[in-house]
């Protein structure tokens, strides 16, 4: 990906979005409001290089964890880009690395996934594991911006699609939505608390801060 130093994630184009308030944190790691414009960003340290990840940000610990595991090295030497959105190729690669970078036993079967692409093995693994079936029979749409609903559904599928316990409070998640069980599971397991008390914002782009927080809440021990 663009700006990834010595990462398994190769060059890709980031899409900058206008962040809405809140983040992708779970109950255990609450989502925080957008930092005020006048806030002063901390200087990088020897152990943590990113000047755009404040110590009190809801995604600080998840980003530290992700860097330690080699999931991401940021978008530049000293920036993580927490409010940037991600493509489907990027997030499936994040998930693949988090789960151990296992090789798949077959090819992806998608016409828009080149065998030399940095995400080829990640997509093949995700298809083999039933994590994604692509956006159509022959397309994965690697450069499409991923939504919060899509990424939470991938996480849920990676965990074996467990039945959720309890009810969720989100009024913008219809019971018959493809992502309803995934969101209910994520809420019940403290992977997300939504964008507000009663809103999950399923169609919003999933930012890099939110993505690492979802991964951290789902996989960190």
Backbone as ProteinMPNN parsed JSONL, in Angstrom:
{"seq_chain_A": "XXXXXXXXXXXXXXXXXXXXXXXXXXXXXXXXXXXXXXXXXXXXXXXXXXXXXXXXXXXXXXXXXXXXXXXXXXXXXXXXXXXXXXXXXXXXXXXXXXXXXXXXXXXXXXXXXXXXXXXXXXXXXXXXXXXXXXXXXXXXXXXXXXXXXXXXXXXXXXXXXXXXXXXXXXXXXXXXXXXXXXXXXXXXXXXXXXXXXXXXXXXXXXXXXXXXXXXXXXXXX", "coords_chain_A": {"N_chain_A": [[0.833, -1.193, 0.0], [0.338, 2.357, -0.436], [2.841, 4.143, 1.106], [3.49, 2.201, 2.93], [6.04, 0.885, 4.708], [8.295, -1.638, 4.106], [6.229, -3.534, 4.375], [3.942, -6.341, 4.093], [1.85, -5.52, 2.69], [1.234, -4.174, -0.364], [1.651, -1.506, -2.81], [-1.061, 0.712, -2.875], [-3.947, 2.759, -3.467], [-5.098, 5.272, -1.375], [-8.245, 6.46, -0.193], [-9.394, 9.516, 0.703], [-11.671, 10.456, 3.168], [-14.385, 12.374, 4.515], [-14.425, 12.547, 7.894], [-16.884, 11.365, 10.166], [-18.281, 12.102, 13.385], [-17.074, 10.152, 16.101], [-15.969, 6.664, 16.242], [-14.695, 3.4, 15.475], [-14.706, 1.811, 17.707], [-15.129, -0.684, 20.322], [-17.288, -1.666, 23.082], [-15.51, -2.105, 25.115], [-13.385, -0.635, 24.22], [-14.085, 2.376, 23.853], [-15.692, 4.286, 21.319], [-14.525, 7.37, 20.166], [-15.155, 10.934, 20.001], [-14.489, 13.044, 17.16], [-11.252, 14.512, 16.983], [-10.725, 17.844, 18.13], [-10.035, 20.649, 15.984], [-8.079, 22.378, 16.938], [-6.491, 20.837, 18.526], [-3.356, 19.609, 19.742], [-1.044, 17.615, 18.199], [0.823, 14.804, 19.369], [4.417, 14.537, 19.657], [6.398, 12.175, 17.827], [7.614, 9.117, 19.287], [10.463, 7.018, 20.111], [9.496, 4.457, 20.263], [6.923, 4.561, 19.257], [5.903, 5.781, 16.301], [3.973, 7.503, 15.089], [2.709, 10.657, 14.473], [0.124, 11.43, 14.174], [-1.545, 10.003, 15.797], [-2.935, 10.413, 18.642], [-2.194, 10.021, 22.168], [-4.47, 9.643, 23.715], [-6.379, 8.763, 21.957], [-9.076, 6.685, 20.816], [-8.244, 4.656, 19.187], [-5.557, 4.301, 19.682], [-4.216, 2.214, 21.233], [-5.058, -0.083, 19.701], [-3.73, 0.53, 17.238], [-1.048, 0.513, 18.011], [-0.847, -2.185, 18.699], [-1.353, -3.357, 16.18], [0.833, -2.491, 14.662], [2.905, -3.744, 16.05], [2.285, -6.418, 15.501], [2.754, -6.476, 12.818], [0.746, -5.916, 11.042], [0.208, -3.459, 9.915], [2.204, -0.669, 8.852], [1.679, 1.947, 8.777], [0.887, 4.93, 6.786], [2.95, 6.469, 6.07], [6.302, 7.246, 7.127], [5.959, 8.563, 9.578], [3.228, 8.826, 9.934], [0.002, 7.517, 10.51], [-2.574, 7.784, 9.455], [-5.349, 7.756, 10.471], [-7.975, 8.592, 9.845], [-8.379, 8.027, 7.217], [-10.041, 6.225, 4.623], [-10.378, 2.749, 3.633], [-9.637, 0.319, 1.065], [-11.29, -2.636, -0.27], [-9.392, -4.54, -0.899], [-7.24, -3.818, 0.745], [-8.297, -4.144, 3.389], [-8.931, -6.864, 3.488], [-6.443, -7.883, 3.331], [-5.285, -6.904, 5.698], [-6.794, -8.438, 7.486], [-6.076, -11.028, 6.745], [-3.306, -11.07, 7.368], [-3.492, -10.665, 10.134], [-4.663, -13.069, 10.876], [-2.653, -14.876, 10.417], [-1.497, -15.133, 7.874], [-1.965, -17.299, 6.079], [-1.508, -19.645, 3.381], [-3.667, -20.119, 0.63], [-5.396, -22.91, -0.841], [-6.148, -22.685, -3.43], [-6.815, -20.634, -6.38], [-8.131, -17.261, -6.644], [-10.254, -16.876, -8.463], [-11.438, -14.584, -9.346], [-11.879, -12.147, -11.842], [-10.822, -9.61, -11.597], [-8.663, -9.703, -9.897], [-5.409, -9.801, -9.939], [-2.833, -12.219, -10.314], [-0.381, -11.379, -9.472], [-0.862, -9.374, -7.713], [-0.581, -7.628, -4.56], [-2.522, -8.404, -2.802], [-3.497, -10.814, -3.63], [-3.057, -13.448, -2.484], [-4.284, -13.02, -0.022], [-6.972, -12.529, -0.722], [-7.606, -14.959, -1.972], [-7.352, -16.693, 0.217], [-9.376, -15.635, 1.873], [-11.665, -16.179, 0.371], [-11.561, -18.979, 0.285], [-11.936, -19.527, 2.973], [-14.509, -18.75, 3.326], [-15.032, -16.136, 3.958], [-15.482, -14.026, 2.292], [-17.338, -13.598, -0.72], [-16.908, -12.039, -2.782], [-17.935, -9.206, -4.838], [-19.463, -9.906, -6.923], [-20.074, -12.78, -9.016], [-17.742, -12.996, -10.531], [-16.108, -10.924, -9.743], [-14.119, -9.178, -7.363], [-13.765, -6.577, -6.667], [-11.45, -4.949, -5.772], [-10.518, -2.294, -5.384], [-12.611, -0.892, -4.348], [-14.056, 1.183, -1.873], [-14.379, 0.105, 1.448], [-17.206, -0.51, 3.509], [-18.52, 0.046, 6.856], [-20.384, -1.922, 7.51], [-19.699, -3.976, 5.713], [-17.07, -4.642, 6.522], [-17.373, -5.472, 9.191], [-18.948, -7.683, 8.721], [-17.141, -9.334, 7.369], [-15.335, -9.819, 9.47], [-16.994, -11.21, 11.249], [-17.581, -13.481, 9.697], [-14.995, -14.523, 9.506], [-14.661, -15.379, 12.077], [-16.262, -17.555, 12.141], [-18.994, -17.168, 11.881], [-20.711, -16.938, 14.268], [-23.737, -17.313, 16.21], [-25.378, -14.431, 17.348], [-25.634, -13.138, 20.701], [-28.226, -11.757, 22.611], [-29.763, -8.47, 22.145], [-29.316, -5.735, 19.86], [-28.874, -2.142, 19.891], [-29.164, -0.597, 17.615], [-30.836, 1.448, 15.415], [-30.549, 1.765, 12.723], [-29.974, -0.625, 11.529], [-31.475, -2.938, 9.809], [-33.488, -5.826, 10.544], [-33.468, -7.792, 8.59], [-31.196, -7.313, 7.137], [-28.151, -8.133, 5.406], [-25.966, -7.88, 7.011], [-26.896, -7.871, 9.593], [-26.779, -9.907, 11.639], [-24.024, -10.021, 11.943], [-23.37, -7.453, 12.902], [-24.853, -7.469, 15.284], [-23.532, -9.526, 16.633], [-20.967, -8.376, 16.82], [-21.518, -6.198, 18.456], [-22.413, -7.477, 20.793], [-20.088, -8.698, 21.588], [-18.352, -6.722, 22.28], [-16.914, -5.545, 20.2], [-17.688, -3.434, 18.692], [-19.26, -0.338, 19.514], [-20.876, 1.096, 18.019], [-21.666, 4.112, 16.081], [-23.053, 5.892, 17.512], [-25.265, 5.911, 20.363], [-27.541, 4.661, 19.358], [-27.036, 4.148, 16.704], [-25.367, 2.511, 14.06], [-24.29, 3.141, 11.613], [-24.003, 1.731, 9.01], [-23.386, 2.076, 6.271], [-21.363, 3.903, 6.135], [-17.985, 4.747, 5.209], [-15.374, 2.628, 6.349], [-12.97, 3.644, 8.51], [-9.354, 3.811, 8.866], [-8.629, 3.985, 11.546], [-10.913, 2.909, 12.785], [-10.968, 0.349, 11.617], [-8.607, -0.939, 12.588], [-9.278, -0.929, 15.254], [-11.575, -2.554, 15.367], [-10.349, -4.984, 14.551], [-8.488, -5.318, 16.624], [-10.167, -5.535, 18.89], [-11.419, -7.892, 18.236], [-9.401, -9.788, 17.979], [-7.135, -9.414, 19.634], [-5.377, -10.661, 22.427]], "CA_chain_A": [[0.0, 0.0, 0.0], [1.088, 3.585, -0.449], [3.317, 4.552, 2.406], [3.78, 1.085, 3.816], [7.448, 0.578, 4.657], [8.632, -3.037, 4.371], [5.029, -4.268, 4.758], [3.442, -7.292, 3.12], [0.805, -4.85, 1.938], [1.917, -3.453, -1.414], [1.145, -0.186, -3.15], [-2.482, 0.865, -3.149], [-4.35, 4.155, -3.358], [-6.03, 5.553, -0.292], [-9.321, 7.408, -0.451], [-9.616, 10.334, 1.894], [-13.079, 10.739, 3.388], [-14.674, 13.334, 5.584], [-14.826, 11.729, 9.038], [-17.982, 11.759, 11.024], [-17.887, 11.968, 14.778], [-17.085, 8.777, 16.589], [-15.009, 5.77, 15.629], [-15.151, 2.039, 15.336], [-14.325, 1.054, 18.892], [-16.144, -1.489, 20.979], [-17.643, -1.212, 24.42], [-14.308, -2.129, 25.938], [-12.558, 0.441, 23.722], [-15.176, 3.23, 23.382], [-15.447, 5.153, 20.198], [-14.357, 8.721, 20.645], [-15.499, 11.975, 19.03], [-13.41, 13.578, 16.338], [-10.385, 15.438, 17.706], [-10.928, 19.234, 17.721], [-9.011, 21.121, 15.057], [-7.015, 23.07, 17.634], [-5.72, 19.928, 19.369], [-1.951, 19.493, 19.38], [-0.663, 16.219, 18.052], [2.048, 14.522, 20.105], [5.61, 14.227, 18.881], [6.638, 10.737, 17.796], [8.62, 8.589, 20.197], [11.251, 5.948, 19.516], [8.71, 3.232, 20.235], [5.689, 4.764, 18.503], [6.337, 6.851, 15.398], [2.938, 8.234, 14.379], [2.341, 11.925, 15.085], [-1.315, 11.658, 14.021], [-2.277, 9.093, 16.687], [-2.778, 10.921, 20.014], [-2.159, 9.0, 23.212], [-5.8, 9.395, 24.262], [-7.307, 8.365, 20.895], [-9.65, 5.355, 21.048], [-7.543, 3.691, 18.343], [-4.11, 4.298, 19.973], [-3.759, 0.874, 21.587], [-5.18, -0.958, 18.542], [-2.692, 0.809, 16.247], [0.208, -0.017, 18.581], [-0.934, -3.643, 18.554], [-1.261, -3.697, 14.76], [2.214, -2.278, 14.238], [3.7, -4.797, 16.674], [2.001, -7.67, 14.813], [3.103, -6.373, 11.416], [-0.457, -5.777, 10.224], [0.37, -2.209, 9.178], [3.284, 0.205, 9.281], [1.264, 3.317, 8.552], [0.876, 5.404, 5.414], [4.267, 7.067, 5.872], [7.205, 6.945, 8.239], [5.481, 9.104, 10.856], [1.785, 9.013, 9.928], [-0.837, 6.32, 10.369], [-3.744, 8.101, 8.639], [-6.495, 7.097, 11.109], [-9.264, 8.982, 9.284], [-8.467, 7.607, 5.823], [-10.801, 5.002, 4.387], [-9.596, 1.661, 3.055], [-10.256, -0.477, 0.015], [-11.559, -4.028, 0.053], [-8.118, -5.262, -0.97], [-6.447, -3.496, 1.927], [-8.822, -4.711, 4.632], [-8.839, -8.323, 3.48], [-5.033, -8.155, 3.613], [-5.141, -6.72, 7.144], [-7.403, -9.59, 8.162], [-5.235, -12.191, 6.402], [-2.089, -10.993, 8.178], [-3.9, -10.865, 11.528], [-4.981, -14.493, 11.077], [-1.489, -15.729, 10.231], [-1.004, -15.125, 6.485], [-1.972, -18.665, 5.561], [-1.684, -19.811, 1.947], [-4.885, -20.81, 0.208], [-5.133, -24.05, -1.697], [-6.653, -22.45, -4.774], [-6.781, -19.254, -6.823], [-9.314, -16.506, -6.252], [-11.346, -17.033, -9.425], [-11.956, -13.272, -9.706], [-11.235, -11.562, -13.014], [-10.163, -8.344, -11.258], [-7.592, -9.937, -8.92], [-4.232, -10.293, -10.653], [-2.047, -13.163, -9.51], [0.791, -10.678, -8.943], [-1.29, -8.315, -6.806], [-0.176, -7.862, -3.178], [-3.65, -8.944, -2.066], [-3.975, -12.05, -4.266], [-3.103, -14.543, -1.515], [-5.264, -12.671, 1.009], [-8.306, -12.735, -1.275], [-7.776, -16.403, -2.159], [-7.585, -17.24, 1.558], [-10.684, -15.193, 2.357], [-12.68, -16.933, -0.372], [-11.485, -20.368, 0.737], [-12.46, -19.588, 4.34], [-15.9, -18.315, 3.35], [-15.094, -14.805, 4.538], [-16.073, -13.18, 1.265], [-17.626, -14.215, -2.012], [-16.737, -10.987, -3.758], [-19.083, -8.348, -5.099], [-20.237, -10.641, -7.918], [-19.496, -14.102, -9.251], [-16.424, -12.898, -11.146], [-15.39, -9.727, -9.326], [-13.903, -8.895, -5.948], [-13.77, -5.113, -6.523], [-10.403, -4.657, -4.788], [-10.306, -0.873, -5.139], [-13.818, -0.288, -3.788], [-13.979, 1.546, -0.46], [-15.175, -0.811, 2.253], [-18.088, 0.112, 4.491], [-18.507, -0.532, 8.199], [-21.157, -3.158, 7.474], [-18.941, -4.992, 4.989], [-15.918, -5.118, 7.278], [-17.842, -6.242, 10.343], [-19.409, -8.973, 8.206], [-15.938, -10.134, 7.139], [-14.846, -10.257, 10.78], [-17.944, -12.215, 11.745], [-17.358, -14.696, 8.917], [-13.685, -15.057, 9.883], [-14.838, -16.003, 13.379], [-17.125, -18.727, 12.023], [-20.402, -16.751, 11.856], [-21.444, -17.364, 15.473], [-25.024, -16.679, 16.474], [-25.224, -13.371, 18.35], [-26.417, -13.202, 21.938], [-28.822, -10.491, 23.007], [-30.242, -7.546, 21.135], [-28.499, -4.543, 19.65], [-29.711, -0.948, 19.982], [-29.01, 0.243, 16.434], [-32.059, 1.617, 14.648], [-30.234, 1.793, 11.299], [-29.617, -1.978, 11.094], [-32.704, -3.725, 9.652], [-33.364, -7.228, 10.957], [-33.23, -8.655, 7.44], [-29.983, -6.902, 6.425], [-27.141, -9.2, 5.344], [-24.992, -7.635, 8.06], [-27.568, -7.728, 10.89], [-26.207, -10.833, 12.625], [-22.632, -9.642, 12.16], [-23.357, -6.272, 13.772], [-25.332, -7.895, 16.601], [-22.421, -10.282, 17.235], [-19.898, -7.437, 17.154], [-21.969, -5.403, 19.607], [-22.464, -8.349, 21.971], [-18.727, -9.087, 21.965], [-17.563, -5.513, 22.541], [-16.08, -5.202, 19.064], [-18.116, -2.084, 18.349], [-20.358, 0.265, 20.259], [-21.604, 1.903, 17.062], [-21.26, 5.507, 15.928], [-23.755, 6.576, 18.596], [-25.969, 4.952, 21.206], [-28.54, 3.902, 18.614], [-26.685, 4.145, 15.286], [-24.133, 1.833, 13.668], [-23.823, 3.761, 10.367], [-23.48, 0.62, 8.22], [-22.92, 2.458, 4.943], [-20.215, 4.812, 6.219], [-16.681, 4.123, 4.977], [-14.682, 2.203, 7.566], [-11.679, 4.318, 8.534], [-8.213, 3.022, 9.341], [-8.729, 3.928, 13.002], [-11.98, 1.978, 13.112], [-10.597, -0.995, 11.171], [-7.667, -1.537, 13.532], [-9.97, -1.127, 16.518], [-12.368, -3.778, 15.189], [-9.428, -6.126, 14.559], [-7.93, -5.442, 17.975], [-11.197, -6.044, 19.795], [-11.789, -9.258, 17.842], [-8.299, -10.756, 17.964], [-6.092, -9.216, 20.643], [-5.543, -11.504, 23.615]], "C_chain_A": [[0.87, 1.246, 0.0], [1.517, 3.928, 0.958], [3.622, 3.432, 3.356], [5.245, 0.717, 3.641], [7.68, -0.866, 5.044], [7.446, -3.832, 4.837], [4.689, -5.277, 3.705], [2.37, -6.665, 2.264], [1.464, -3.942, 0.921], [1.21, -2.159, -1.723], [-0.332, -0.206, -3.463], [-2.829, 2.315, -2.939], [-5.355, 4.316, -2.24], [-7.051, 6.579, -0.737], [-9.564, 8.216, 0.804], [-11.092, 10.668, 1.993], [-13.226, 11.775, 4.469], [-15.186, 12.583, 6.78], [-16.048, 12.274, 9.729], [-17.55, 11.569, 12.452], [-17.959, 10.527, 15.186], [-16.075, 7.957, 15.863], [-15.567, 4.395, 15.592], [-14.87, 1.205, 16.544], [-15.459, 0.27, 19.47], [-16.459, -0.931, 22.345], [-16.428, -1.136, 25.318], [-13.358, -1.017, 25.521], [-13.497, 1.454, 23.093], [-14.763, 4.065, 22.185], [-15.461, 6.584, 20.698], [-14.785, 9.718, 19.588], [-14.27, 12.436, 18.272], [-12.588, 14.571, 17.143], [-10.651, 16.876, 17.235], [-9.763, 19.733, 16.883], [-7.833, 21.76, 15.784], [-6.167, 22.144, 18.51], [-4.296, 19.799, 18.846], [-1.578, 18.028, 19.323], [0.672, 15.973, 18.748], [3.221, 14.272, 19.17], [5.836, 12.729, 18.903], [7.709, 10.338, 18.801], [9.395, 7.503, 19.482], [10.431, 4.689, 19.346], [7.452, 3.355, 19.383], [5.868, 5.976, 17.599], [5.265, 7.807, 14.905], [2.49, 9.504, 15.107], [0.841, 12.182, 15.012], [-2.165, 10.675, 14.83], [-2.052, 9.557, 18.124], [-2.831, 9.798, 21.046], [-3.541, 8.669, 23.744], [-6.82, 9.014, 23.188], [-7.817, 6.95, 21.149], [-8.909, 4.282, 20.28], [-6.047, 3.596, 18.649], [-3.6, 2.894, 20.266], [-3.927, -0.118, 20.433], [-4.096, -0.73, 17.486], [-1.336, 0.303, 16.741], [0.261, -1.531, 18.409], [-0.735, -4.071, 17.104], [0.156, -3.535, 14.232], [3.113, -3.384, 14.788], [3.52, -6.139, 15.968], [2.374, -7.642, 13.33], [1.909, -6.278, 10.489], [-0.369, -4.524, 9.365], [1.554, -1.443, 9.734], [2.931, 1.668, 9.074], [1.315, 3.701, 7.086], [2.147, 6.17, 5.068], [5.107, 6.748, 7.101], [6.672, 7.432, 9.576], [3.986, 9.387, 10.882], [1.062, 7.688, 9.735], [-2.041, 6.57, 9.469], [-5.025, 7.51, 9.193], [-7.849, 7.433, 10.494], [-9.39, 8.657, 7.798], [-9.313, 6.347, 5.72], [-9.897, 3.96, 3.738], [-10.373, 0.952, 1.955], [-10.503, -1.892, 0.5], [-10.269, -4.858, 0.024], [-7.286, -5.046, 0.276], [-6.98, -4.187, 3.178], [-8.754, -6.228, 4.644], [-7.386, -8.737, 3.729], [-4.728, -7.954, 5.086], [-5.637, -7.965, 7.89], [-6.57, -10.848, 7.946], [-3.969, -12.206, 7.253], [-2.41, -11.254, 9.647], [-4.116, -12.335, 11.835], [-3.826, -15.429, 10.74], [-0.95, -15.847, 8.827], [-0.922, -16.523, 5.884], [-2.168, -18.679, 4.045], [-2.972, -20.556, 1.664], [-4.518, -21.947, -0.738], [-5.596, -23.865, -3.123], [-6.526, -20.972, -5.122], [-8.105, -18.574, -6.496], [-10.505, -16.762, -7.172], [-11.951, -15.709, -9.862], [-11.165, -12.678, -10.869], [-10.45, -10.302, -12.678], [-9.117, -8.486, -10.149], [-6.42, -10.587, -9.641], [-3.409, -11.194, -9.74], [-0.811, -12.505, -8.908], [0.414, -9.553, -7.968], [-0.9, -8.651, -5.366], [-1.259, -8.559, -2.375], [-4.159, -10.271, -2.616], [-4.106, -13.201, -3.267], [-4.152, -14.279, -0.434], [-6.683, -12.927, 0.515], [-8.585, -14.223, -1.464], [-8.075, -17.089, -0.831], [-8.976, -16.895, 2.061], [-11.814, -15.935, 1.659], [-12.727, -18.379, 0.112], [-12.096, -20.545, 2.123], [-13.925, -19.162, 4.44], [-16.089, -16.939, 3.94], [-15.715, -13.807, 3.564], [-16.318, -13.992, 0.009], [-17.454, -13.199, -3.128], [-17.989, -10.153, -3.917], [-19.968, -8.912, -6.207], [-19.545, -11.975, -8.135], [-18.057, -14.028, -9.749], [-15.59, -11.711, -10.678], [-15.29, -9.624, -7.8], [-14.004, -7.398, -5.665], [-12.724, -4.657, -5.511], [-10.223, -3.182, -4.454], [-11.54, -0.157, -4.581], [-13.626, 0.003, -2.299], [-14.901, 0.635, 0.354], [-16.005, -0.042, 3.281], [-17.957, -0.58, 5.844], [-19.268, -1.855, 8.226], [-20.377, -4.278, 6.807], [-17.789, -5.537, 5.828], [-16.331, -5.925, 8.502], [-18.342, -7.613, 9.901], [-18.233, -9.884, 7.9], [-15.383, -10.674, 8.461], [-15.707, -11.386, 11.337], [-17.746, -13.538, 11.019], [-16.023, -15.341, 9.273], [-13.738, -15.774, 11.225], [-15.802, -17.197, 13.345], [-18.607, -18.436, 12.032], [-21.193, -17.244, 13.074], [-22.774, -16.644, 15.61], [-24.849, -15.617, 17.558], [-26.111, -13.598, 19.567], [-26.97, -11.814, 22.247], [-29.259, -9.646, 21.829], [-29.282, -6.37, 21.009], [-29.404, -3.318, 19.583], [-29.791, -0.124, 18.696], [-30.26, 0.274, 15.557], [-31.809, 1.598, 13.139], [-29.726, 0.444, 10.776], [-30.892, -2.806, 11.004], [-32.479, -5.191, 10.015], [-33.023, -8.15, 9.799], [-32.003, -8.25, 6.629], [-28.95, -8.026, 6.455], [-26.14, -9.09, 6.479], [-25.6, -7.604, 9.459], [-26.965, -8.636, 11.957], [-24.764, -10.465, 12.948], [-22.535, -8.452, 13.111], [-23.815, -6.643, 15.181], [-24.249, -8.667, 17.347], [-21.311, -9.346, 17.683], [-20.27, -6.588, 18.366], [-21.933, -6.239, 20.881], [-21.075, -8.707, 22.479], [-17.784, -7.901, 22.11], [-16.584, -5.178, 21.419], [-16.431, -3.817, 18.551], [-19.241, -1.635, 19.265], [-21.197, 1.138, 19.337], [-21.045, 3.312, 16.958], [-21.948, 6.39, 16.948], [-24.515, 5.508, 19.37], [-26.961, 4.101, 20.42], [-28.273, 3.847, 17.102], [-25.365, 3.415, 15.044], [-23.509, 2.471, 12.429], [-23.227, 2.722, 9.427], [-22.89, 1.006, 6.876], [-21.775, 3.455, 4.96], [-18.932, 4.07, 5.862], [-16.033, 3.756, 6.314], [-13.28, 2.798, 7.547], [-10.585, 3.399, 9.081], [-8.204, 2.932, 10.87], [-9.77, 2.926, 13.445], [-11.581, 0.537, 12.778], [-9.659, -1.658, 12.165], [-8.306, -1.768, 14.89], [-10.856, -2.361, 16.471], [-11.471, -5.006, 15.282], [-8.878, -6.38, 15.962], [-8.952, -6.041, 18.941], [-11.588, -7.48, 19.488], [-10.661, -10.254, 18.073], [-7.225, -10.569, 19.044], [-6.385, -10.045, 21.882], [-5.361, -10.689, 24.89]], "O_chain_A": [[2.032, 1.184, 0.402], [0.703, 4.0, 1.879], [3.986, 3.69, 4.504], [5.656, 0.287, 2.564], [7.326, -1.293, 6.143], [7.621, -4.748, 5.641], [5.08, -5.125, 2.548], [2.01, -7.211, 1.22], [2.189, -3.023, 1.302], [0.293, -1.75, -1.011], [-0.801, -1.047, -4.23], [-2.075, 3.04, -2.29], [-6.344, 3.586, -2.166], [-6.761, 7.455, -1.552], [-9.903, 7.663, 1.851], [-11.7, 11.112, 1.019], [-12.302, 12.023, 5.243], [-16.279, 12.022, 6.72], [-16.225, 13.485, 9.86], [-16.532, 10.924, 12.703], [-18.791, 9.766, 14.694], [-15.387, 8.454, 14.971], [-16.782, 4.212, 15.667], [-14.798, -0.019, 16.432], [-16.623, 0.518, 19.154], [-15.97, 0.131, 22.729], [-16.308, -0.247, 26.161], [-12.607, -0.5, 26.348], [-13.697, 1.403, 21.88], [-13.613, 4.49, 22.072], [-16.283, 6.967, 21.531], [-14.783, 9.396, 18.4], [-13.14, 12.229, 18.716], [-13.137, 15.376, 17.894], [-10.79, 17.097, 16.032], [-8.63, 19.284, 17.057], [-6.702, 21.693, 15.301], [-5.231, 22.601, 19.166], [-4.065, 19.874, 17.639], [-1.775, 17.289, 20.287], [1.554, 16.831, 18.723], [3.038, 13.846, 18.03], [5.505, 12.069, 19.888], [8.599, 11.125, 19.123], [9.035, 7.104, 18.374], [10.639, 3.932, 18.397], [6.968, 2.359, 18.845], [5.975, 7.097, 18.096], [5.607, 8.848, 14.344], [1.959, 9.438, 16.216], [0.333, 13.059, 15.711], [-3.361, 10.531, 14.578], [-1.083, 9.142, 18.76], [-3.443, 8.755, 20.814], [-3.779, 7.544, 24.181], [-8.014, 8.948, 23.479], [-7.072, 6.104, 21.645], [-8.934, 3.115, 20.671], [-5.329, 2.882, 17.949], [-2.658, 2.429, 19.624], [-3.029, -0.925, 20.198], [-3.595, -1.691, 16.901], [-0.566, -0.271, 15.971], [1.288, -2.087, 18.02], [-0.027, -5.041, 16.833], [0.624, -4.354, 13.441], [3.978, -3.899, 14.08], [4.47, -6.912, 15.843], [2.317, -8.673, 12.658], [2.028, -6.527, 9.289], [-0.817, -4.522, 8.218], [1.877, -1.541, 10.918], [3.797, 2.536, 9.184], [1.731, 2.909, 6.241], [2.389, 6.483, 3.902], [4.652, 6.051, 8.009], [6.902, 6.793, 10.603], [3.513, 10.113, 11.758], [1.451, 6.855, 8.916], [-2.49, 5.652, 8.783], [-5.738, 6.822, 8.463], [-8.784, 6.64, 10.606], [-10.406, 8.979, 7.183], [-9.302, 5.506, 6.619], [-8.774, 4.27, 3.34], [-11.603, 0.983, 1.922], [-9.995, -2.302, 1.543], [-10.091, -5.768, 0.833], [-6.693, -5.987, 0.804], [-6.206, -4.754, 3.948], [-8.542, -6.826, 5.699], [-7.128, -9.812, 4.272], [-3.991, -8.745, 5.674], [-4.978, -8.467, 8.8], [-6.385, -11.64, 8.87], [-3.603, -13.247, 7.799], [-1.683, -11.98, 10.326], [-3.792, -12.798, 12.929], [-3.993, -16.648, 10.772], [-0.01, -16.611, 8.607], [0.074, -16.881, 5.255], [-2.889, -17.849, 3.49], [-3.325, -21.504, 2.366], [-3.453, -21.937, -1.355], [-5.46, -24.772, -3.945], [-6.176, -20.154, -4.271], [-9.077, -19.229, -6.12], [-11.64, -16.855, -6.706], [-12.883, -15.697, -10.666], [-9.934, -12.706, -10.874], [-9.509, -9.954, -13.393], [-8.731, -7.494, -9.531], [-6.441, -11.786, -9.919], [-3.307, -10.95, -8.537], [-0.251, -13.015, -7.938], [1.293, -8.859, -7.458], [-0.888, -9.822, -4.986], [-0.968, -9.227, -1.383], [-5.153, -10.801, -2.118], [-5.146, -13.856, -3.209], [-4.83, -15.203, 0.016], [-7.505, -13.478, 1.246], [-9.679, -14.695, -1.152], [-8.943, -17.959, -0.756], [-9.677, -17.747, 2.607], [-12.813, -16.282, 2.29], [-13.804, -18.935, 0.323], [-12.698, -21.578, 2.418], [-14.513, -19.208, 5.521], [-17.188, -16.599, 4.379], [-16.389, -12.861, 3.973], [-15.599, -14.946, -0.286], [-17.807, -13.46, -4.278], [-18.982, -10.362, -3.22], [-21.092, -8.45, -6.406], [-18.531, -12.261, -7.497], [-17.243, -14.894, -9.429], [-14.478, -11.51, -11.166], [-16.228, -9.934, -7.065], [-14.297, -6.999, -4.538], [-13.068, -4.043, -4.501], [-9.813, -2.854, -3.341], [-11.508, 1.055, -4.368], [-13.1, -0.828, -1.558], [-16.058, 0.423, -0.01], [-15.55, 0.953, 3.846], [-17.361, -1.652, 5.957], [-18.845, -2.801, 8.889], [-20.391, -5.412, 7.285], [-17.55, -6.744, 5.85], [-15.713, -6.942, 8.817], [-18.179, -8.596, 10.624], [-18.31, -11.088, 8.143], [-15.009, -11.844, 8.555], [-15.194, -12.39, 11.832], [-17.742, -14.598, 11.645], [-15.923, -16.567, 9.336], [-12.943, -16.68, 11.478], [-16.118, -17.778, 14.383], [-19.411, -19.357, 12.176], [-22.227, -17.894, 12.922], [-22.918, -15.501, 15.176], [-24.229, -15.887, 18.587], [-27.194, -14.174, 19.468], [-26.254, -10.817, 22.152], [-29.143, -10.05, 20.673], [-28.534, -6.056, 21.935], [-30.583, -3.442, 19.252], [-30.418, 0.935, 18.682], [-30.684, -0.752, 15.027], [-32.747, 1.433, 12.359], [-29.12, 0.379, 9.706], [-31.353, -3.329, 12.019], [-31.389, -5.725, 9.809], [-32.366, -9.174, 9.99], [-31.785, -8.785, 5.541], [-28.883, -8.784, 7.423], [-25.53, -10.084, 6.871], [-24.886, -7.336, 10.425], [-26.672, -8.182, 13.063], [-24.331, -10.584, 14.094], [-21.708, -8.45, 14.023], [-23.232, -6.184, 16.163], [-24.069, -8.484, 18.551], [-20.774, -9.488, 18.781], [-19.419, -6.296, 19.207], [-21.479, -5.771, 21.925], [-20.9, -8.989, 23.664], [-16.564, -8.059, 22.068], [-15.534, -4.587, 21.671], [-15.57, -3.106, 18.033], [-20.056, -2.433, 19.725], [-22.109, 1.833, 19.785], [-20.088, 3.67, 17.644], [-21.495, 7.5, 17.225], [-24.411, 4.322, 19.055], [-27.2, 2.946, 20.772], [-29.171, 3.538, 16.319], [-24.373, 3.662, 15.729], [-22.302, 2.346, 12.222], [-22.051, 2.823, 9.076], [-21.983, 0.333, 6.386], [-21.263, 3.819, 3.901], [-18.797, 2.887, 6.176], [-16.14, 4.5, 7.288], [-12.487, 2.487, 6.659], [-10.862, 2.357, 9.675], [-7.809, 1.907, 11.425], [-9.537, 2.166, 14.385], [-11.828, -0.379, 13.562], [-9.875, -2.807, 12.55], [-7.926, -2.696, 15.605], [-10.89, -3.134, 17.428], [-11.783, -5.956, 16.0], [-8.816, -7.52, 16.42], [-8.633, -6.945, 19.714], [-12.037, -8.207, 20.374], [-10.916, -11.429, 18.334], [-6.478, -11.506, 19.327], [-7.53, -10.115, 22.33], [-5.465, -11.232, 25.99]]}, "name": "protein", "num_of_chains": 1, "seq": "XXXXXXXXXXXXXXXXXXXXXXXXXXXXXXXXXXXXXXXXXXXXXXXXXXXXXXXXXXXXXXXXXXXXXXXXXXXXXXXXXXXXXXXXXXXXXXXXXXXXXXXXXXXXXXXXXXXXXXXXXXXXXXXXXXXXXXXXXXXXXXXXXXXXXXXXXXXXXXXXXXXXXXXXXXXXXXXXXXXXXXXXXXXXXXXXXXXXXXXXXXXXXXXXXXXXXXXXXXXXX"}
